[in-house]
Amino acid sequence: MFRRLFTILAVLLAGPALAGVSAASAAPAADYSGIVKLSNCSGSLVRLPQSDEFDRALVLTNGHCLESGMPEAGEVLVNRPANRKMVLLGADGRELGQIRATKLVYATMTDTDVALYALDSSYREIARDFGGHPLTVAASPANVGTPVSVVSGYFTRTWNCSIERVVYSVREAGWTWKDSIRYAPGCDTVHGTSGSPIIDQGSREVVGINNTGNDNGEVCTFNNPCEVDENGVVFARKGLTYGQQTYRIPACFAKNNQLSLVRDGCLLPKPNVALPVPIPA
């Protein structure tokens, strides 16, 4: 898709350019605080504006990065048991230690491409045991022109650019995403960077998740997303890369980082069936 790990050999052959900050921008300095490396993708340790240090910590990545495979269009997964190990990075990119998710709180590839895991540790425990600290998910939409960093835990590499456009919808194969971020030149992300947080360089808040790019110039096919506007006009170009906004997430959580899709203002897609009984925190 998707920027998950499909073409590692080609990426490794790229050599030293994979380390540190992309040559497209010299600023700001790379900072991997809160960044997570998954087996097939990147991710981030995140808190919501209302989160408390004693809450179970959350990890944010793409829905298509699930170990069980990509959710179908229209599918929403809520409160599923999980046992997924991840590596938390420090500010300098070195590994602080292994963290473990015990619950898939939410995942979908409908309207957006997101997965949220709950860990078996609180933010306070992670700070005590590893010295790691979360990034905050912004509660407001991203603005065109905002300077951002796409920070990959998989490659320990950072891309710097700005938000060129907020796209009405992006379509790839059978999936459609709304209010998508198109990057300006500089964020030519590669496979393996799926799930990387898009970080506002000014506020250091997460405004989106990196998820796809057009590899070959095809139109609306797998690994070749296209843009579809309000009038149904389709546009695609080889090399364009995209992320999905995350501002809808905070309104869907209550106290103690508990998901509540029935809260006022919650705009995340909901399951078409009755919600399963929540797993105890």
Beta strands, then each sheet from edge to edge (+ up, - down):
strand 1: 20-21
strand 2: 35-37
strand 3: 42-47
strand 4: 56-61
strand 5: 76-89
strand 6: 95-108
strand 7: 114-122
strand 8: 135-136
strand 9: 147-152
strand 10: 157-172
strand 11: 175-183
strand 12: 197-200
strand 13: 206-213
strand 14: 226-228
strand 15: 234-235
strand 16: 241-245
strand 17: 253-254
strand 18: 258-259
sheet 1: 1+ 10+ 9- 12+ 13- 16+ 11-
sheet 2: 1+ 10+ 14- 15+
sheet 3: 8+ 3+ 2- 5+ 6- 7+ 4-
sheet 4: 17+ 18-
end
